[in-house]
Amino acid sequence: MSRFELDHHSESVAVEKVTSEQRLNELCQSWLKQDVLAIDTEFDRTNTFFHKLALIQVYDGDEIYLIDPLVIDDLSAFGEVLKQESTLKVLHSCSEDLEALHNSYGFPMNSVFDTQIAAALSGLGQMLGYGSMVELLLGLTLDKEHTKTDWLVRPLSEEQKIYAAQDVQFLLPCFFRLREKLLEKGHYGFVLEDTQSIYQAIAHLDDFDHAYLKVKGAYRLQPKHLFRLQKTVAWREQLARDKDIPKTFIFRDHHLLEICQHPKPSTGLLLQLGCNRGSIRKYGSELLSIIAQADKSDSSEWPQPVLAFHKLPSAKQRLKALKQEAQQIAEANDIPEQALTSKRLLEYVIQTDLGVMSRPNQFWNGWRKELLQKQFEQRLTEFS
């Protein structure tokens, strides 16, 4: 059936499955006039690099709509809704939803509000799940998440439709309660900025030449071997996207680390390291060729060594100083400390101050810099 009533927790709401471009366009015209919409997605990413988008759920406050992207070819009208700044889009733990939508369609997105970030800034706890948030804010206990299901199979079961609809049914009531809390404190804009930072990181892919910085243990490599790692990791990043397969289906991080440190990389060594035989057969020769090519380069092209954080000058003391400063600023501004900073963010600030190459951190953004940067810089001068 294309339409049914969701009658759970003493609330009844109509749910419509949208399977035609014409109906989607009609709905999008009305949604462009809305102040706020709740959105969620279902997808599969089991054996692919990119998400396979299977369902888009939208709740406009009156009805829930289940948009089927597997049967609607043109979703550009929905793209206009995502782009429109005057219509707020409310999601929970939005990063993978935004990634799925962006990588599937390339739609620009504006005015996105993540209720998980809002809950953290409101003092409800870090990384709060949707069900826990609903229980805390609305006093409702939802059924367990429907995680072990294939959302790409059609037709969807009635159980799947109910689960999908519930994922947006309570987003707007939670949003209104969180918005009230945040406006009282003057922190509402922080959520919008953090969510936009997440989207910008998705929309503007990292430079693959710096992807090696994400490999755990890269600090153990000498510059020559680090250059090998830089080239092989960049190659793997591009190959995974081109073939739409997980990076682990090519070569795992620890295998690349090992092969890049060996004086004479070979197919035999790949086998000895326990690399997947299928990966060796498909990609082994190209990997070895990239390493050989890297070895021909002049040492002037080698990257600077990756320094483990604990090996930086006065690392522990610097970290402690910034943490103390962050605690005071968090308390003064009535912000939970964990929502303001994290150990990784503090390490990033220290590494940047020392001019050390490090992974980008999307949350060193406008509102945090305004609260923290001046005080952090002053404290770090103590170690100059």
BELHULIN-V675367 format. One record per backbone hydrogen bond with DSSP energy under -0.5 kcal/mol. NH is the residue of the N-H (numbers start at 0). CO is the residue of the C=O. If there is no record, write none. Layout:
NH,CO ; NH,CO
This chain:
3,14 ; 5,3 ; 5,12 ; 6,4 ; 7,5 ; 7,10 ; 10,7 ; 12,5 ; 13,61 ; 14,3 ; 15,63 ; 16,1 ; 17,15 ; 17,65 ; 18,16 ; 23,19 ; 24,20 ; 25,21 ; 26,22 ; 27,23 ; 28,24 ; 29,25 ; 30,26 ; 31,27 ; 32,29 ; 33,30 ; 36,87 ; 37,58 ; 38,89 ; 39,56 ; 41,54 ; 43,51 ; 51,43 ; 52,50 ; 53,41 ; 54,41 ; 55,66 ; 56,39 ; 57,64 ; 58,37 ; 59,62 ; 63,13 ; 64,57 ; 65,15 ; 66,55 ; 66,64 ; 67,17 ; 68,66 ; 70,67 ; 71,67 ; 72,70 ; 74,72 ; 77,74 ; 78,74 ; 79,75 ; 80,76 ; 81,77 ; 82,78 ; 83,79 ; 86,83 ; 87,34 ; 87,85 ; 88,110 ; 89,36 ; 89,87 ; 90,88 ; 90,112 ; 97,93 ; 98,94 ; 99,95 ; 100,96 ; 101,97 ; 102,98 ; 103,99 ; 104,100 ; 105,100 ; 105,101 ; 106,100 ; 109,81 ; 112,88 ; 114,90 ; 114,112 ; 117,113 ; 118,114 ; 119,115 ; 120,116 ; 121,117 ; 122,119 ; 123,118 ; 124,118 ; 127,124 ; 132,128 ; 133,129 ; 134,130 ; 135,131 ; 136,132 ; 137,133 ; 138,133 ; 138,134 ; 139,133 ; 141,139 ; 146,144 ; 148,146 ; 150,148 ; 152,149 ; 160,156 ; 161,157 ; 162,158 ; 163,159 ; 164,160 ; 165,161 ; 166,162 ; 167,164 ; 168,164 ; 169,165 ; 170,167 ; 171,167 ; 173,169 ; 174,170 ; 175,171 ; 176,172 ; 177,173 ; 178,174 ; 179,175 ; 180,176 ; 181,177 ; 182,178 ; 183,179 ; 184,180 ; 185,181 ; 186,181 ; 187,181 ; 189,186 ; 190,186 ; 190,187 ; 191,187 ; 192,188 ; 193,189 ; 194,190 ; 195,191 ; 196,192 ; 197,193 ; 198,194 ; 199,195 ; 200,196 ; 201,197 ; 202,198 ; 203,199 ; 204,202 ; 209,206 ; 210,207 ; 212,209 ; 213,210 ; 214,211 ; 215,213 ; 217,214 ; 219,216 ; 220,217 ; 225,221 ; 226,222 ; 227,223 ; 228,224 ; 229,225 ; 230,226 ; 231,227 ; 232,228 ; 233,229 ; 234,230 ; 235,231 ; 236,232 ; 237,233 ; 238,234 ; 239,235 ; 240,236 ; 241,237 ; 242,238 ; 243,239 ; 244,239 ; 248,245 ; 249,246 ; 250,246 ; 255,251 ; 256,252 ; 257,253 ; 258,254 ; 259,255 ; 260,256 ; 260,257 ; 261,257 ; 261,258 ; 264,261 ; 269,265 ; 270,266 ; 271,267 ; 272,268 ; 273,270 ; 274,269 ; 279,275 ; 280,276 ; 281,277 ; 282,278 ; 283,278 ; 283,279 ; 286,282 ; 287,283 ; 288,284 ; 289,285 ; 290,286 ; 291,287 ; 292,288 ; 293,289 ; 294,290 ; 295,291 ; 295,292 ; 296,293 ; 300,297 ; 301,298 ; 306,304 ; 307,305 ; 310,307 ; 311,308 ; 314,311 ; 317,313 ; 318,314 ; 319,315 ; 320,316 ; 321,317 ; 322,318 ; 323,319 ; 324,320 ; 325,321 ; 326,322 ; 327,323 ; 328,324 ; 329,325 ; 330,326 ; 331,327 ; 332,328 ; 333,330 ; 334,329 ; 338,335 ; 339,335 ; 339,336 ; 340,336 ; 345,341 ; 346,342 ; 347,343 ; 348,344 ; 349,345 ; 350,346 ; 351,347 ; 352,348 ; 353,349 ; 354,351 ; 355,350 ; 363,360 ; 364,362 ; 368,364 ; 369,365 ; 370,366 ; 371,367 ; 372,368 ; 373,368 ; 375,371 ; 376,372 ; 377,373 ; 378,374 ; 379,375 ; 380,376 ; 381,378 ; 382,379 ; 383,380
